[in-house]
Each structure stands twice: as structure tokens, then as C-alpha cells.
Amino acid sequence: MTIKPKSVLHILSSLNIGGAERFVIDLAIEQRQSLKLDSAILSFGEEDDVLVAECIKNNIPVHFVKGSRLEKIQTFKRVVIGFDVLHFHSPFTLLFTCYSPILCRRKKVIYTRHGAEPFNQFKWRVMHKITHSIVDQITFVSNEGQKVFNQVNGWQSKPQSVVDNGILIPRESYQQPVEQQNSKIKLGSVARMVPLKNQICLLKAISLMPEVLANKFEIHFFGNGPCEELLKSVAAESAFPDNVYFHGMLVDRENIYKYIDVMVVTSEMEGLSIAILEAMARHIPVLATKVGGNPKLVESNVTGQLFNYNDDKELSRLLTDIAENPQFIEKWGSEAYQLVKQDYSLETVAQKYMKLYS
């Protein structure tokens, strides 16, 4: 007999801006609205993390784990006892099941790996060995993530599946065609500024273009991180420093994507990128590396273009094509929107997780 759960607790490392955090908040909204599921969030971050306000605005209860290790363990136990399903979204949070294995075994435990990072350090391999018997189901957002995880941890016997990320489709999704705008073509990067994201590849690609074509573009960076100063330095020394904008970390998604005509994703590794999905849902085509879940979303000459990781010459060639043929932006953007609307709605994803919870 299938028992439908009444409550689910999503457990996150923090509520700072990131693809996984955005997705979990949207999923919780959808679960509460369409599935009438008592969905809440447990965060190991700070109460002033930037996405906490989004939770409050959407009436999603948020619990915080703070203090010493003992205090964190006590808070964890006190909060999770009130929920039917525990849905962990990072290895760090899953670690806490080791401190209360009996309590967690009484719950339905779902573990979602949002990226393809191997986490092959000794401490993480040990943690995954211990928690193997506690987790009921592990899910991945890409086949690559599943393959990497099983190579490192050997969980092939554990029930597992790939569940695509989904997003809330905006009501107003139309992007004005570039040829009707009196501005440059706006290239956007929405990601943490860390080596893995490799945003410097975009700046290098622009520098390789003929001046007359390179000057047709603006670059808009959204995010922050340890590579921010390097990117600013390279941009300042480029031939077009006035065409590069650093917006920092913004919460309002509509205030981000209004600055973007074409999304550029230069990452070394990706799961199923929320930023790509959000862009495509707003009629924005994507240039992305051939890694992780990117090829599942980006089909060359259909919803954008794919290129090899760290190949600034190839990216430069693709940007040159767009500069010479801006009509591609509207064409690819329309196809991108249709793909996301048909296959990646959050309602569909919420139903898939509901089956796993049951």
C-alpha cells in the first residue's frame, strides 16, 4: 500500500544564491501550492543569507542549524522529527544523518546530487559508506553526475534515478528581437566566480574577435567569488573595458535576465544548470560547454551552440557568427523556450519527486 507523505524537509548547506538553492525554493513553492505538501527548509547557513527573504516572501518555513557541533546535532534532531520525508541536497548536510541514524531510518530519506563533483576525498568516501544504509533513494540531475558518483562510491545497488531540474515558467517570457533593439548584443554569465566556471574564457574569446565585431557586444557578469578581481583586471585591460559590466549577486531573476540576449556558460562541469533553464524560459539562447547536462538542453543550431571546454577560439568563432547573423538569437531563443516549457516545468519535476517520496 502506497502511503502519501504529508510533509517534506529540504536540507541545504545554505540559502546563498546558487542553482541548487534556487531550485529547492521553487520546488518547495510548487509542492506547497499544487501538491498541498507541507514543505519546509532546514539551512546550515546564516539567517541573513540572501535567499532567506525569498522563502519568507513565499511563506516557506525555514529552520536554521547554528552553534557548536553538539547544538547543531540537537537542532537537527529536533527539526527533522516533525517531517515524513527528509530530502538532502548536499554531502555536507547528509553527514548529519550519521549522528542520528536510528531517527533518520524512521523517515523516507532522499539524497540529491546536484552536480558532478566527485567528492572523492577520504572523509566524503567514509561518510557515503556510512550513510549508504540510511538513504532510501539517491537522485541525480545528470547522467554524468550519476556515473561519477557511482565510480567513487559504488552505490549501484541503491535505488537511484536521474530527475531533471525544472523551473517556474514566467508568465511574460517574450524577449525582444535583437534587431529591434537600439543596443549592443548583451552576453550574460550567471554563476559563481570560481575556477570551475572559467568565465575568463569569455573575455579571451571576445579579445580574439575583429574589433568591429567585438564592439557589437556587451558582457554582463552576475555573481561573485574568488575569481572576481581577476576577471575585473582582465576586463579593465581589454580593448573594450566599457563594454563589460559586473553586477554582483542579484536576487531578482527578472532584473538579471533583462540584461541578457545570449547566455554564455563556460563551466568545466555542470549538472542540469538552473541558470540555463531560466534563460531559455525567457527566450534566451545559450552558448555552453559540452559537459554534464548542458548537451541535454543546448542543441547546436537549435537552442544555441555547444563548444569544447576552455576553447576560447571556438567560442570566438561562435560569437562572430552571432555578430554577423543576429537573427539567430530570436530563432534559437524561441526553440529554447518551447523546449523548457514542454519538458522542464516544475510541476512535472514535483510529481516525479512525489512518487519517490511515496
DOVEXGU-695064 format. One record per residue (C-alpha): residue number from 1; residue in three letters; y negated, z negated, x. Coordinates in Angstrom, 3 decimals. Layout:
BEGIN
ATOM  num  residuo        yy        zz        xx
ATOM  NUM      ALA         Y         Z         X
...
END
This chain:
BEGIN
ATOM  num  residuo        yy        zz        xx
ATOM    1      MET     0.000     0.000     0.000
ATOM    2      THR    -3.398     1.000     1.397
ATOM    3      ILE    -5.971    -1.778     1.333
ATOM    4      LYS    -9.562    -0.610     1.280
ATOM    5      PRO   -11.735    -2.768     3.566
ATOM    6      LYS   -14.940    -4.252     2.215
ATOM    7      SER   -16.783    -4.852     5.467
ATOM    8      VAL   -17.113    -3.428     8.968
ATOM    9      LEU   -18.886    -4.796    12.028
ATOM   10      HIS   -20.093    -2.251    14.585
ATOM   11      ILE   -20.229    -3.844    18.034
ATOM   12      LEU   -22.678    -2.423    20.585
ATOM   13      SER   -23.862    -3.291    24.087
ATOM   14      SER   -27.493    -2.991    22.971
ATOM   15      LEU   -29.812    -1.347    20.488
ATOM   16      ASN   -31.807     0.567    23.042
ATOM   17      ILE   -32.205     4.282    22.439
ATOM   18      GLY   -29.063     6.291    23.161
ATOM   19      GLY   -26.847     8.794    21.402
ATOM   20      ALA   -24.134     6.270    20.538
ATOM   21      GLU   -26.658     3.732    19.259
ATOM   22      ARG   -28.386     6.333    17.088
ATOM   23      PHE   -25.057     7.457    15.694
ATOM   24      VAL   -23.874     3.933    14.867
ATOM   25      ILE   -27.065     3.120    12.969
ATOM   26      ASP   -26.835     6.342    10.955
ATOM   27      LEU   -23.138     5.716    10.304
ATOM   28      ALA   -23.894     2.199     9.068
ATOM   29      ILE   -26.560     3.592     6.719
ATOM   30      GLU   -24.121     6.150     5.319
ATOM   31      GLN   -21.347     3.567     4.925
ATOM   32      ARG   -23.605     1.210     3.009
ATOM   33      GLN   -25.067     3.919     0.773
ATOM   34      SER   -22.170     6.235    -0.073
ATOM   35      LEU   -19.100     4.073     0.576
ATOM   36      LYS   -20.570     0.748    -0.571
ATOM   37      LEU   -19.168    -0.792     2.596
ATOM   38      ASP   -20.757    -3.976     3.903
ATOM   39      SER   -21.660    -2.536     7.289
ATOM   40      ALA   -23.435    -4.595     9.963
ATOM   41      ILE   -24.116    -4.504    13.710
ATOM   42      LEU   -23.376    -7.018    16.469
ATOM   43      SER   -25.508    -6.382    19.564
ATOM   44      PHE   -25.200    -7.846    23.046
ATOM   45      GLY   -28.757    -6.663    23.743
ATOM   46      GLU   -32.151    -8.210    23.091
ATOM   47      GLU   -33.832    -8.859    19.768
ATOM   48      ASP   -36.762    -6.644    20.822
ATOM   49      ASP   -34.596    -3.601    21.669
ATOM   50      VAL   -36.382    -0.559    20.283
ATOM   51      LEU   -33.796     0.359    17.628
ATOM   52      VAL   -33.684    -3.104    16.062
ATOM   53      ALA   -36.676    -2.105    13.928
ATOM   54      GLU   -34.688     0.912    12.646
ATOM   55      CYS   -31.924    -1.420    11.498
ATOM   56      ILE   -34.367    -3.718     9.735
ATOM   57      LYS   -36.105    -0.769     8.064
ATOM   58      ASN   -32.759     0.445     6.700
ATOM   59      ASN   -31.501    -3.013     5.645
ATOM   60      ILE   -28.685    -3.131     8.185
ATOM   61      PRO   -27.889    -6.745     9.156
ATOM   62      VAL   -27.972    -7.279    12.928
ATOM   63      HIS   -26.370   -10.217    14.768
ATOM   64      PHE   -27.155   -10.965    18.412
ATOM   65      VAL   -24.915   -12.389    21.130
ATOM   66      LYS   -27.016   -14.356    23.620
ATOM   67      GLY   -26.931   -17.261    26.057
ATOM   68      SER   -24.280   -18.359    28.521
ATOM   69      ARG   -20.820   -16.796    28.556
ATOM   70      LEU   -19.459   -19.709    26.521
ATOM   71      GLU   -22.265   -19.365    23.996
ATOM   72      LYS   -21.632   -15.635    23.726
ATOM   73      ILE   -17.932   -16.204    23.101
ATOM   74      GLN   -18.680   -18.777    20.413
ATOM   75      THR   -21.193   -16.473    18.706
ATOM   76      PHE   -18.774   -13.556    18.890
ATOM   77      LYS   -16.026   -15.570    17.192
ATOM   78      ARG   -18.368   -16.942    14.532
ATOM   79      VAL   -19.685   -13.497    13.545
ATOM   80      VAL   -16.513   -11.378    13.641
ATOM   81      ILE   -14.541   -13.775    11.466
ATOM   82      GLY   -16.526   -12.599     8.427
ATOM   83      PHE   -15.539    -8.915     8.650
ATOM   84      ASP   -12.427    -6.909     7.772
ATOM   85      VAL   -12.893    -4.224    10.439
ATOM   86      LEU   -14.197    -4.592    13.993
ATOM   87      HIS   -15.455    -1.276    15.371
ATOM   88      PHE   -16.171    -1.455    19.109
ATOM   89      HIS   -18.376     1.194    20.684
ATOM   90      SER   -18.251     0.356    24.408
ATOM   91      PRO   -15.821    -1.046    27.012
ATOM   92      PHE   -18.162    -3.969    27.681
ATOM   93      THR   -18.045    -5.177    24.081
ATOM   94      LEU   -14.268    -4.673    23.853
ATOM   95      LEU   -13.940    -7.146    26.724
ATOM   96      PHE   -14.746    -9.974    24.305
ATOM   97      THR   -11.521    -9.457    22.383
ATOM   98      CYS    -9.795   -10.914    25.453
ATOM   99      TYR   -11.436   -14.279    24.751
ATOM  100      SER   -10.185   -14.422    21.161
ATOM  101      PRO    -7.100   -12.174    20.908
ATOM  102      ILE    -5.491   -14.061    18.033
ATOM  103      LEU    -8.628   -13.803    15.892
ATOM  104      CYS    -9.046   -10.097    16.650
ATOM  105      ARG    -5.397    -9.316    15.883
ATOM  106      ARG    -6.054   -10.539    12.344
ATOM  107      LYS    -8.615    -7.770    11.935
ATOM  108      LYS    -8.455    -3.990    11.965
ATOM  109      VAL    -9.732    -3.086    15.425
ATOM  110      ILE   -11.142     0.392    16.129
ATOM  111      TYR   -12.330     1.352    19.600
ATOM  112      THR   -14.510     4.449    20.000
ATOM  113      ARG   -15.206     6.023    23.387
ATOM  114      HIS   -18.488     7.908    23.057
ATOM  115      GLY   -18.479     9.629    26.435
ATOM  116      ALA   -16.093    10.960    29.040
ATOM  117      GLU   -16.872     8.473    31.813
ATOM  118      PRO   -13.558     7.372    33.374
ATOM  119      PHE   -14.386     3.652    33.818
ATOM  120      ASN   -11.662     3.606    36.465
ATOM  121      GLN   -12.895     0.545    38.373
ATOM  122      PHE   -10.295    -2.190    38.708
ATOM  123      LYS   -11.967    -4.591    36.240
ATOM  124      TRP   -12.070    -1.961    33.481
ATOM  125      ARG    -8.454    -0.887    34.050
ATOM  126      VAL    -7.363    -4.518    33.750
ATOM  127      MET    -9.466    -5.029    30.629
ATOM  128      HIS    -7.981    -1.954    28.961
ATOM  129      LYS    -4.478    -3.102    29.876
ATOM  130      ILE    -5.086    -6.468    28.194
ATOM  131      THR    -6.746    -5.037    25.087
ATOM  132      HIS    -4.131    -2.325    24.526
ATOM  133      SER    -2.163    -4.605    22.194
ATOM  134      ILE    -5.292    -5.716    20.290
ATOM  135      VAL    -6.730    -2.288    19.445
ATOM  136      ASP    -5.185    -0.615    16.375
ATOM  137      GLN    -6.747     2.806    16.822
ATOM  138      ILE    -8.803     4.480    19.532
ATOM  139      THR   -11.073     7.414    18.777
ATOM  140      PHE   -12.965     9.846    20.962
ATOM  141      VAL   -15.876    12.172    20.321
ATOM  142      SER   -14.472    14.922    22.539
ATOM  143      ASN   -11.098    16.167    23.782
ATOM  144      GLU   -12.348    15.779    27.342
ATOM  145      GLY   -13.079    12.091    26.736
ATOM  146      GLN    -9.565    11.593    25.351
ATOM  147      LYS    -7.956    13.345    28.316
ATOM  148      VAL    -9.920    11.377    30.918
ATOM  149      PHE    -9.259     8.043    29.209
ATOM  150      ASN    -5.512     8.596    28.984
ATOM  151      GLN    -5.299     9.740    32.597
ATOM  152      VAL    -6.884     6.481    33.732
ATOM  153      ASN    -5.371     4.036    31.238
ATOM  154      GLY    -2.182     5.590    29.861
ATOM  155      TRP    -2.757     4.779    26.192
ATOM  156      GLN    -0.852     7.820    24.942
ATOM  157      SER     1.401     5.619    22.787
ATOM  158      LYS    -1.588     4.125    20.969
ATOM  159      PRO    -2.699     5.838    17.711
ATOM  160      GLN    -5.672     7.970    18.664
ATOM  161      SER    -7.748    10.834    17.383
ATOM  162      VAL   -10.882    12.835    18.064
ATOM  163      VAL   -13.571    12.185    15.456
ATOM  164      ASP   -16.640    14.358    15.815
ATOM  165      ASN   -20.025    12.709    15.695
ATOM  166      GLY   -22.149    13.520    12.686
ATOM  167      ILE   -25.772    13.184    11.727
ATOM  168      LEU   -28.007    12.790     8.722
ATOM  169      ILE   -29.255    16.290     7.883
ATOM  170      PRO   -33.057    16.226     7.486
ATOM  171      ARG   -34.370    17.423     4.123
ATOM  172      GLU   -37.056    19.531     5.792
ATOM  173      SER   -35.232    21.424     8.511
ATOM  174      TYR   -37.186    24.616     8.971
ATOM  175      GLN   -38.552    25.366    12.436
ATOM  176      GLN   -41.465    27.807    12.534
ATOM  177      PRO   -40.526    31.002    14.402
ATOM  178      VAL   -41.963    31.060    17.898
ATOM  179      GLU   -43.643    34.452    17.477
ATOM  180      GLN   -45.717    32.945    14.643
ATOM  181      GLN   -46.957    30.082    16.797
ATOM  182      ASN   -50.061    30.222    18.964
ATOM  183      SER   -48.480    28.129    21.706
ATOM  184      LYS   -46.074    28.367    24.592
ATOM  185      ILE   -42.310    28.139    24.088
ATOM  186      LYS   -41.523    24.426    24.190
ATOM  187      LEU   -38.394    23.422    26.108
ATOM  188      GLY   -37.149    19.914    25.361
ATOM  189      SER   -34.940    17.387    27.140
ATOM  190      VAL   -33.933    14.278    25.180
ATOM  191      ALA   -31.890    11.982    27.409
ATOM  192      ARG   -31.884     9.020    29.743
ATOM  193      MET   -33.363     9.914    33.116
ATOM  194      VAL   -30.305     9.163    35.226
ATOM  195      PRO   -28.471    11.316    37.812
ATOM  196      LEU   -25.743    12.183    35.281
ATOM  197      LYS   -28.272    14.013    33.090
ATOM  198      ASN   -29.587    16.107    36.013
ATOM  199      GLN   -32.915    17.058    34.359
ATOM  200      ILE   -34.227    18.232    37.731
ATOM  201      CYS   -32.103    21.367    37.240
ATOM  202      LEU   -34.519    22.471    34.503
ATOM  203      LEU   -37.545    22.081    36.777
ATOM  204      LYS   -35.767    24.030    39.523
ATOM  205      ALA   -34.831    26.794    37.088
ATOM  206      ILE   -38.433    27.247    35.964
ATOM  207      SER   -39.594    27.385    39.590
ATOM  208      LEU   -37.267    30.338    40.212
ATOM  209      MET   -38.814    32.451    37.441
ATOM  210      PRO   -41.571    35.044    37.943
ATOM  211      GLU   -44.929    33.345    37.435
ATOM  212      VAL   -45.895    35.426    34.417
ATOM  213      LEU   -42.694    34.408    32.593
ATOM  214      ALA   -42.579    30.786    33.759
ATOM  215      ASN   -46.099    30.328    32.391
ATOM  216      LYS   -44.807    31.107    28.890
ATOM  217      PHE   -43.033    27.737    28.772
ATOM  218      GLU   -43.886    24.095    28.347
ATOM  219      ILE   -41.355    21.387    29.263
ATOM  220      HIS   -41.240    18.188    27.218
ATOM  221      PHE   -39.196    15.264    28.557
ATOM  222      PHE   -38.233    12.411    26.221
ATOM  223      GLY   -36.651     9.323    27.758
ATOM  224      ASN   -36.985     7.114    30.785
ATOM  225      GLY   -34.841     5.756    33.594
ATOM  226      PRO   -34.457     5.572    37.374
ATOM  227      CYS   -34.984     9.322    37.903
ATOM  228      GLU   -38.301     9.414    36.052
ATOM  229      GLU   -40.514     9.091    39.132
ATOM  230      LEU   -38.601    11.815    40.966
ATOM  231      LEU   -38.987    14.186    38.029
ATOM  232      LYS   -42.703    13.440    37.781
ATOM  233      SER   -43.121    14.028    41.503
ATOM  234      VAL   -41.299    17.392    41.397
ATOM  235      ALA   -43.284    18.429    38.309
ATOM  236      ALA   -46.595    17.485    39.958
ATOM  237      GLU   -45.789    19.627    42.994
ATOM  238      SER   -44.678    22.623    40.919
ATOM  239      ALA   -46.762    25.733    40.275
ATOM  240      PHE   -47.322    24.646    36.649
ATOM  241      PRO   -47.870    20.861    36.596
ATOM  242      ASP   -49.996    21.093    33.444
ATOM  243      ASN   -47.049    22.603    31.534
ATOM  244      VAL   -44.770    19.560    31.977
ATOM  245      TYR   -45.107    16.557    29.645
ATOM  246      PHE   -43.449    13.136    29.880
ATOM  247      HIS   -43.432    11.397    26.503
ATOM  248      GLY   -41.395     8.331    27.422
ATOM  249      MET   -38.986     6.711    24.990
ATOM  250      LEU   -39.837     7.589    21.364
ATOM  251      VAL   -38.047     6.207    18.310
ATOM  252      ASP   -39.247     8.595    15.597
ATOM  253      ARG   -36.974    11.600    15.813
ATOM  254      GLU   -39.323    13.861    13.870
ATOM  255      ASN   -42.030    13.061    16.401
ATOM  256      ILE   -39.655    14.229    19.131
ATOM  257      TYR   -38.330    17.481    17.746
ATOM  258      LYS   -41.700    18.804    16.610
ATOM  259      TYR   -42.363    19.345    20.329
ATOM  260      ILE   -39.208    21.391    20.903
ATOM  261      ASP   -38.417    25.068    20.276
ATOM  262      VAL   -35.349    25.161    22.555
ATOM  263      MET   -33.288    22.153    23.647
ATOM  264      VAL   -32.036    22.176    27.242
ATOM  265      VAL   -29.088    19.934    28.193
ATOM  266      THR   -28.329    19.861    31.927
ATOM  267      SER   -25.775    16.994    31.982
ATOM  268      GLU   -22.778    16.709    34.270
ATOM  269      MET   -20.833    15.036    31.483
ATOM  270      GLU   -21.222    14.755    27.681
ATOM  271      GLY   -19.232    13.608    24.693
ATOM  272      LEU   -20.363    15.215    21.452
ATOM  273      SER   -24.089    14.999    22.001
ATOM  274      ILE   -26.140    13.436    19.212
ATOM  275      ALA   -29.283    14.991    20.713
ATOM  276      ILE   -27.747    18.464    20.442
ATOM  277      LEU   -26.696    17.840    16.844
ATOM  278      GLU   -30.132    16.510    15.926
ATOM  279      ALA   -31.825    19.538    17.468
ATOM  280      MET   -29.521    22.027    15.765
ATOM  281      ALA   -30.045    20.301    12.411
ATOM  282      ARG   -33.725    21.199    12.835
ATOM  283      HIS   -33.135    24.910    13.524
ATOM  284      ILE   -33.464    24.376    17.297
ATOM  285      PRO   -31.065    26.376    19.509
ATOM  286      VAL   -29.602    24.803    22.641
ATOM  287      LEU   -29.018    25.775    26.253
ATOM  288      ALA   -26.311    23.439    27.553
ATOM  289      THR   -23.862    22.946    30.400
ATOM  290      LYS   -20.213    23.891    29.869
ATOM  291      VAL   -18.999    20.284    29.837
ATOM  292      GLY   -17.457    17.824    27.373
ATOM  293      GLY   -18.148    18.588    23.742
ATOM  294      ASN   -21.041    20.976    24.451
ATOM  295      PRO   -18.981    24.192    24.038
ATOM  296      LYS   -17.829    22.909    20.657
ATOM  297      LEU   -21.429    23.009    19.430
ATOM  298      VAL   -23.067    25.676    21.563
ATOM  299      GLU   -21.644    29.193    21.390
ATOM  300      SER   -23.356    31.648    23.674
ATOM  301      ASN   -25.494    34.201    21.833
ATOM  302      VAL   -24.766    32.449    18.532
ATOM  303      THR   -26.235    28.922    18.540
ATOM  304      GLY   -27.729    29.075    22.039
ATOM  305      GLN   -26.364    29.629    25.530
ATOM  306      LEU   -23.936    27.846    27.856
ATOM  307      PHE   -24.290    27.678    31.638
ATOM  308      ASN   -22.454    26.057    34.540
ATOM  309      TYR   -23.444    22.565    35.602
ATOM  310      ASN   -26.209    22.414    38.228
ATOM  311      ASP   -26.554    26.202    38.279
ATOM  312      ASP   -30.346    26.495    38.276
ATOM  313      LYS   -30.158    30.237    38.968
ATOM  314      GLU   -28.086    30.870    35.842
ATOM  315      LEU   -30.355    28.670    33.757
ATOM  316      SER   -33.383    30.512    35.138
ATOM  317      ARG   -31.845    33.818    34.067
ATOM  318      LEU   -31.225    32.482    30.533
ATOM  319      LEU   -34.789    31.240    30.272
ATOM  320      THR   -36.045    34.616    31.470
ATOM  321      ASP   -34.099    36.286    28.648
ATOM  322      ILE   -35.721    33.941    26.125
ATOM  323      ALA   -39.202    34.536    27.536
ATOM  324      GLU   -38.665    38.288    27.176
ATOM  325      ASN   -36.906    38.021    23.785
ATOM  326      PRO   -38.371    35.052    21.852
ATOM  327      GLN   -36.825    36.357    18.636
ATOM  328      PHE   -33.517    34.878    19.860
ATOM  329      ILE   -34.894    31.398    19.161
ATOM  330      GLU   -35.153    31.896    15.409
ATOM  331      LYS   -31.829    33.752    15.216
ATOM  332      TRP   -29.836    31.174    17.199
ATOM  333      GLY   -31.645    28.289    15.507
ATOM  334      SER   -30.606    29.500    12.068
ATOM  335      GLU   -26.952    29.729    13.147
ATOM  336      ALA   -27.159    26.285    14.748
ATOM  337      TYR   -28.450    24.742    11.523
ATOM  338      GLN   -25.678    26.310     9.450
ATOM  339      LEU   -23.001    25.025    11.846
ATOM  340      VAL   -24.256    21.436    11.757
ATOM  341      LYS   -24.790    21.439     8.006
ATOM  342      GLN   -21.259    22.725     7.378
ATOM  343      ASP   -19.199    20.795     9.939
ATOM  344      TYR   -21.109    17.765    11.199
ATOM  345      SER   -22.601    15.956     8.215
ATOM  346      LEU   -22.474    12.176     8.474
ATOM  347      GLU   -20.833    11.932     5.056
ATOM  348      THR   -17.752    13.753     6.395
ATOM  349      VAL   -17.588    11.538     9.501
ATOM  350      ALA   -17.948     8.354     7.432
ATOM  351      GLN   -14.990     9.417     5.263
ATOM  352      LYS   -12.853    10.046     8.377
ATOM  353      TYR   -13.580     6.572     9.724
ATOM  354      MET   -12.902     5.045     6.315
ATOM  355      LYS    -9.367     6.448     6.436
ATOM  356      LEU    -8.867     4.847     9.850
ATOM  357      TYR   -10.270     1.529     8.631
ATOM  358      SER    -7.754     1.538     5.786
END
